[in-house]
Amino acid sequence: MSAPVYQGFRPTLAAEYLRKKHSIQASKETVRQWMMRAKLWRGKKAKVTEVHTWRPRRSRFGELVQWDTSEHNWLEGRGEKLYLIAMIDDATSRLLARFVRHDSTEENMKLLWSYLERFGRPVRFYTDKASLFQTAEKHKRDEPGVEKDRVEMPPTQIGRALRELGITWIAAHSPQAKGRVERNFGTAQDRLVKGMRVAGVTTIEQANQYLTNDYLVWWERELTVAAANSDDAHRRLEEGHNLAASLSHVETRQVRPDYTLRWDGKLYQIERRAITTGLRGANLRVEQRLDGSLAVRQGERYLSVTECAPADRPKAARPNNKPATTRRAGRRGSDWNKDFDLKKAPKLWQAVQAAGHRQTELL
């Protein structure tokens, strides 16, 4: 067990890997004594700590689900930076988790979709006050002593989705309030990190495979408990619940006079067969879905739209390749009369006679 891959293992975890990987049967107490003699573990004196009164678990599975993300060096430098999103039931400690590259609305919605399909709709989700779940109020600094009434902010995309699905959202006021999910991350940052190290995990695909096939299986077997009440508080998805629609990025757009609308810098034409009286100028719900598709809805009716081809830009004028005429320095105008001498020129009547006219015609 002195190999670098086992560095930092505690007696309990070391005993488990000795049995699983090396077929050495020894209790965790025996392994602890071995590690202490080898100076790989140092016994700790019990400390008198302040006693906290813990909130009792909810009585039913699905009454309250804690939801959070952990940013940690999960691959210990062997691969890209990852985040672990986790949902843990308060009554039973049943856990659903996934590694992602970004702690984004989209990735959190994907895990929410997996939870809803697997368990149904819980009564409440309990999260922190991150911007994914709560829109922060923006205000200027007020004068000292001046108080303003709280302004109700519009929901975030996740907040809107939870409302549409009939799920209550509760914000925790401190990390301690989310004790169950925080302790889950503490366990994961120890056991899960070391397990992936031994397994040689280097990619997000391998990390999620180990998480699903090893860690969550162990968690389900060892750390989940039976709920005090056997009734399941989860509610099934009703016919009116459309996960693809709710778990989207949703905004409102107004129909232009030519029955088009703009979205993400592009122009979309509503198909003729979808046009009805009163559609021009109406507000539509636009859903950018997780699969990348776009859906446009008026009330409960979806409209067919097609992306308009970008308009042709006017052609630029052809450049004039003729060389520009340059004037000689020191001269003004044309030089057509360069060698003309007025003193040597014929008189007017002489010029007229030469042209075949009589002098009397000029009088």
GINOR-V493022 format. One record per pair of residues at least 12 apart in sequence whose C-alpha atoms are under 6 Angstrom apart, sorted by the first residue. I is the first residue (numbers start at 1). J is the second residue. If there is no record, write none. Layout:
i: [I I]
j: [J J]
This chain:
i: [5 11 11 11 12 15 57 57 58 58 59 59 59 59 60 60 60 60 60 61 61 61 62 62 62 63 63 64 64 64 65 65 65 65 65 66 66 66 66 67 67 67 68 68 69 69 70 70 71 74 78 79 79 82 82 83 83 84 84 85 85 91 92 92 92 92 93 94 99 120 120 120 121 121 122 123 124 124 124 125 126 126 127 127 128 128 129 133 133 134 161 161 248 248 248 249 249 250 250 251 251 252 252 252 253 253 254 254 254 255 255 255 256 257 267 268 268 268 269 269 270 271 271 274 284 284 285]
j: [198 28 31 32 28 28 90 91 90 91 91 227 228 229 91 227 229 232 233 91 232 233 122 233 234 123 233 90 124 125 88 89 90 125 126 87 88 125 126 86 87 127 85 86 84 85 83 84 83 193 202 202 203 100 101 99 100 98 99 97 98 227 224 225 226 227 224 224 208 234 235 236 234 235 234 167 167 168 169 169 170 171 171 172 171 172 171 156 159 156 246 247 287 288 289 287 288 286 287 285 286 284 285 286 283 284 281 282 283 280 281 282 281 280 308 306 307 308 305 306 305 304 305 303 297 298 297]
